[in-house]
Amino acid sequence: MSMECTIDWGGPEGMLFVARTGSGHVATMDGAPDGGGNNLAPRPMEMVLAGTGGCAAYDVVLILKRGRHAISNCQVKLTAERADADPKVFTKIHFAFQVSGKNLPVAAVERAVQLSHEKYCSASAMLAKTADITHSVTIIDT
């Protein structure tokens, strides 16, 4: 399975980049003013972190829905630390999941998070090569 993405620089007045994905979508990225950017969009590494959170949340929701659990909401907040020296890779990432639904079994939600991390989430599997990844789960009964 291949993927493609084209990144175009917005020009000499800054560090704005526009990504066009193979699926036909557009995302923008920019840098901080101290790095020549104009703070018009998320940083590229924020996009990596956001993509990883999206990948994991997607897995958790899909696993719970396939298990016929009455999930009504899923939020994951990622907090990360990066290395001080270049390349400033992620060294620690914590995924704090908050999952809402009716009578959600704790074991099923925790298993969905575990399966995402250990088997399905490509992004967290890649980042686990440099980062210590941890998880927490809060379940809200609705």
Secondary structure as GFF3:
##gff-version 3
##sequence-region A 1 142
A	DSSP	beta_strand	5	9	.	.	.	ID=ss1
A	DSSP	beta_strand	17	21	.	.	.	ID=ss2
A	DSSP	beta_strand	26	29	.	.	.	ID=ss3
A	DSSP	three_ten_helix	33	35	.	.	.	ID=ss4
A	DSSP	alpha_helix	44	66	.	.	.	ID=ss5
A	DSSP	beta_strand	70	82	.	.	.	ID=ss6
A	DSSP	beta_strand	90	102	.	.	.	ID=ss7
A	DSSP	alpha_helix	106	115	.	.	.	ID=ss8
A	DSSP	pi_helix	116	120	.	.	.	ID=ss9
A	DSSP	alpha_helix	122	127	.	.	.	ID=ss10
A	DSSP	beta_strand	132	141	.	.	.	ID=ss11
###
